[in-house]
Amino acid sequence: MALTSSVFPVLPQQPILLVCTSASNSQRLDIDWLLAKLRSLVKPGIQIMCIDESTHPEVVRSFGFTSFPGCVLLQQGFELWRYAGPIDYAVLST
């Protein structure tokens, strides 16, 4: 029996901002501050998730980041935006 769309109603998917971090604990405070700042800046409809390389290495590797933190904005499986590398915390703190 084939599944029909009436079995699984179409649900709007909100964008997800994945923030991938390295396994290094030395950046933990910076990442925590960055996540808090992002949550205050982005629209309430955007879900923010932090993915740690030590906990989920396969997920982080799948995005091919060469520097951290790495951020990717996804919606319904499509990549809308990407950034990797150092964050200018001075700009974000204003």
C-alpha positions in Angstrom: 0.0 0.0 0.0 1.5 3.3 -1.0 1.5 6.2 1.4 -0.6 9.2 0.4 -0.2 12.8 1.3 -3.4 12.5 3.4 -1.6 10.2 5.8 1.2 12.6 6.4 -0.1 16.2 6.3 2.3 18.8 4.9 3.9 20.6 7.8 5.7 23.9 7.3 9.3 23.4 8.2 11.0 26.3 9.9 14.6 27.2 8.9 17.4 25.6 11.0 20.7 27.3 11.7 23.3 24.6 12.5 26.3 25.8 14.3 29.1 23.2 14.1 31.9 23.5 16.6 35.3 21.8 17.0 36.1 19.2 19.6 38.2 21.8 21.4 36.8 22.9 24.8 38.9 26.1 24.7 36.3 27.8 22.6 33.3 26.6 24.6 32.7 30.0 26.3 32.9 31.8 23.0 30.5 29.4 21.4 28.0 29.7 24.2 28.2 33.5 23.9 27.7 33.2 20.1 24.7 31.0 20.5 23.1 33.3 23.0 23.7 36.3 20.7 22.4 34.5 17.7 19.2 33.6 19.5 18.7 37.2 20.3 19.3 38.4 16.7 17.5 35.9 14.5 13.8 35.6 13.9 11.9 33.5 16.4 11.0 31.2 13.6 14.6 30.0 13.1 15.7 27.1 15.2 19.3 27.1 16.3 21.1 23.9 16.9 24.7 23.4 18.0 26.5 20.3 16.7 29.8 19.4 18.4 32.4 17.6 16.4 33.3 15.3 19.3 29.7 14.2 19.8 28.6 14.0 16.2 31.7 13.9 14.0 29.9 12.4 11.0 27.4 15.2 10.9 30.0 17.9 11.1 32.1 16.1 8.4 29.1 15.9 6.1 29.1 19.7 5.8 32.8 19.8 4.9 33.8 22.7 7.2 37.5 23.4 7.2 37.4 25.9 10.0 35.2 26.5 13.0 32.7 27.6 14.0 30.8 26.6 10.9 27.3 27.8 10.4 24.8 26.6 7.8 21.2 27.7 7.4 18.9 25.0 6.1 15.2 24.9 5.1 13.5 21.8 3.9 16.9 20.2 3.1 18.1 23.1 1.0 21.2 25.1 2.1 20.3 28.8 2.1 23.5 30.3 3.6 26.9 29.1 4.9 29.8 30.7 6.9 32.9 29.1 8.4 35.8 30.7 10.3 36.5 33.2 13.0 33.7 35.3 14.3 34.2 39.1 14.9 32.7 39.2 18.4 33.2 43.0 18.6 30.7 43.4 15.7 28.2 41.1 17.2 28.4 42.7 20.6 27.1 46.1 19.3 
